[in-house]
Amino acid sequence: MSLQIIDMRTPDGPGQLRSLYQRLHLIRFRDETDQTRLVLEIIKDVAGNRDTAVIKYTKMFDKLELTSKTLRVSDRELKAARKNADPRFMEAMRRAIENVRSYQKKLTIPQSSVWQDQGIQLGILWEAIERVGVYAPGGKAVYPSSVVMAVVPAQVAGVKEIAVCCSPGLAGKVDTNMLAICAELGISEVYQIGGAQAIAAMAFGTETIKSVGKIVGPGNLYVQLAKKALYGQIDIDSFAGPSEVLIIADETAPADYIAADLLAQAEHDPGIAFLVTSSKKLADEVVEAVEKELQTAGRAEAIGESLEKFSAVLWVADMDEAIKEANAFAPEHLQVMVADPEKVVGQIKNAGAIFVGKYSPVALGDYYAGPSHVLPTAGTARAFSGLSVYDFLKRTSLISYDEGALGKAAADVQVLAKVEGLDMHGRSVSVRLEKKQQ
């Protein structure tokens, strides 16, 4: 493993960075033709054959034999999982849940409003999405924290019905910690299905599973492609790529802290990890610390591959250049470890979440701090935001004209309708005025 240092002050530096970005582009937007074809076949099958198709693919991919009666996890299993869970784990998760709930409650939920002026009422009505689906992955690793980060904002927003699909793990069953957290959150509608078939089942509905309005939560490529394909049938949170961190640091930052943070991100397999610094001394110390830490890391081989292929230390001329590179990359996670962090944060335009100071590792955001860890990746932080209560609200416009107000607007509406060749649009106005004249 070798975490490369790219000297951005030299003529060759930008070219080296472009080459690295090309590799990232290949992993983020690789050719997915075969996978997409399979996902579309699964979606079509589930839409037509419903429970039967879901059961078939669960047996095929997860080696779990189900029936329509066993698709849904029983209340008894949920209660047992919660009762038998490790007390220390549950205590930690309860505090994390409270932090997430407290943060989401602090966000200002828009209120319905109506404005009146000269016979016209215009307004906007806000309502929570009635029913939401949450996907909880369960392949190489399990993520009960992802259930919390998706469910709690929906609950705070006022979503009445939340269904969770928990993917069976490699052992052919849903992780009991996942079930325990669902029970802790008061979620009684849990299905032991995963993959594209779970996304399609939530989108279209089956004999057993009622359709939802929106699907959120992380997942593998097949899950993401299914969400992407079904967008429009349902709303989704995002089309997520590999997880990322970019760290802006100066000579005041501890090299061992930075090394641990880079390794933690690379641990996602693949994970994308960058350090941007104007200190060559720090750059060298971080590379040395990474190599030392990697010797005892639990997933050393996978981490090493992520660091070598998709990560780098960028040695830049000054802090202005560091900020420029960060805004151009638009990272999912941005860490700022400098002597004057407020000055840097004030110039950041594109980031999913910003972690300020040397005592704010990304792991706090992953598990505990409060903001959801469902964040924009692959540069989409230029236009997208992290998951919150706002994502579970929908708005409806309200329009009401009285007779006099319609009369004032009629001529303009009729002119516009005529230009667009929509005669009956104009007629729908004039017929009301003619009736008044009679």
FENTAFEN-V914488 format. One line per field, one symbol per residue. ss: DSSP state (@ for helix, = for strand, . for the rest). psi: psi as a letter, one per 20 degrees, with the letter a starting at -180 (. if undefined). A space follows every 10 residues. Layout:
ss=???
psi=???
//
This chain:
ss=....===... ..@@@@@@@@ @@@@@@@@.. ..@@@@@@@@ @@@@@@@@@. @@@@@@@@@@ @@........ .=..@@@@@@ @@@@..@@@@ @@@@@@@@@@ @@@@@@.... ..=====..= ========.. ======.... ...@@@@@@@ @@@@@@@... ======.... .....@@@@@ @@@@.....= =...@@@@@@ @@@@...... ...===.... @@@@@@@@@@ =..===.... ..=======. ....@@@@@@ @@@@@@.... =======..@ @@@@@@@@@@ @@@@.....@ @@@@@@@@@@ .====...@@ @@@@@@@@@. ..=====... @@@@@..... ..====.... .@@@@@@... .........@ @@......@@ @@======== =.@@@@@@@@ @@@@@@@@@. ..@@@@@@@@ @@@@@@@.
psi=pooqponiir hhghgghggg hhghhhhhlr okgggggggh ggggghhhic gggggghhgg hikpprrhhj gppqhggghg gghiqphggh gghhhgghgg ggghhiqopq qpqpppoljp pqrpppqqph pqpppoqldh rqmhhhgghg gghgghhjph ppppoopqah ikqpphhghg hgghijoinp pmqaahhggh ghghqahhpp qrhqprqrra ghgghggghi pggrqrgrnq aqqqqpppqa iipphhgggh hghhghihmq qppqppqjoh gggghggghg hghhhjqhlg gggggghhhj rrpoorgahg hghghghhhm qgppponrhm hhhghijpho qgqpoprikm qhhghhhhgg qqjoqqrkii ihirrqpahh ijqqqpqppo qagghghhig ggghghhghi kmhhghhhgh hhhghgh.
//
